[in-house]
Amino acid sequence: MAIKLKAPSIPAADSASPESQPATNMDRAKFIQGAERRPDGGKPQSRTYRLSQAFIDVIEEESMRSSMGNTDVIKAALYGLSLQDENTRNAWLLGSKKM
């Protein structure tokens, strides 16, 4: 069983349109560079936050106790927060203002 495909019809383009002009070396290089790049999905992003000294002390203390990095301690705290119900989250958010 053979499938018959229609031939694509390519409209005649004006000579002034960028699609009809030949690609420059820079365009080719950008195209190849973009194809070789990995997808951006799931890539960690660098963020900067301002924390009071009390929070920094808690993070560093837990980091030294667990022998893990500061980022891992913050990730664990956020993971723990995500597992709580809404009332507990709200209580923790309000309590964080007191530190």
N, C-alpha and C positions, 0 to 999 in steps of 0.2 A: 504494500500500500504506500504510494508515494504522495507526499504533500506538495501541492503546488503553491509557491509563494509569488506574490506580486513583486515586480521589480520596483524599487523606490523611484519616485519621480523627484528629481532635484530641480528646483526652480532656477531660472537664470538670474544670477546675482549681478548687481551693479558693480562696476569696477571700483567704486568709491567705498563700498562696504568693507569693513575689516575682515569679514569671513572669507572674502574672495582673494585677499592679499596673501602672499606666501608668508609663512611663519618665519620670524627672525630667529637667530641663534639663541637670543635671550628667552624668547617665548618657548622654544624647544627645551631649554635648560630648566625653566620653571615647571614645565609640564612633567618632565622626567623626575625632577626633584619632588614634586607633589605626589607622584606615583610611588616613589620609593619610601615616602614617609609612612609611619605607622598611624593607624587611626587614633584620634584623641580620646576616645571613649574610655572612661575609668581612670584617667590619668590624675594623679594627686595634684592639687593646687596649693600653691604657697599662699598663706594668709597671715596677716599680722593683727594681733589683738593687744589691747592694753589691759593689764591685770594689776590689781593692787598687790602689795608685798605679801599680804596674808595668803592670797591664792598661789603666788609663786612659791612661798614656803611649803604649802601643802603639796604642791606638785613635785617639788624637789625632794621633800621628805619621802613621799611615796615612791619616787623614782629610785632613790637610794635603797629603800627597803626591799623593793622588788627586783632590783638590778635591771630595770628597763629604762628606756629613754623617756624624756618628758612628753614627747608626742604620743607614745604608747599609753602613758598614764592618762592623758587628756582623752584619747580615743576610748579607753576603758570607761572613763567617767561618762562620756557621752553615750556609750553603749548601755551602761547601767541606767542612765536617764531615759533612754528610749524604751526600756523594758518596763518602766513604771506606769501606773495608771495616771490619768490626768490630774487627779487631786494631789497625788504625791509630787508630781512634776511641779504643779503650781506652788506647793509648799516649799519645795527646794528652790524654786526661782525666787520666791519672796525671801527665803532665808539667806540666799546668797547676797542680798543687798546689805545684810547685817555684818558680813565679814569685812 
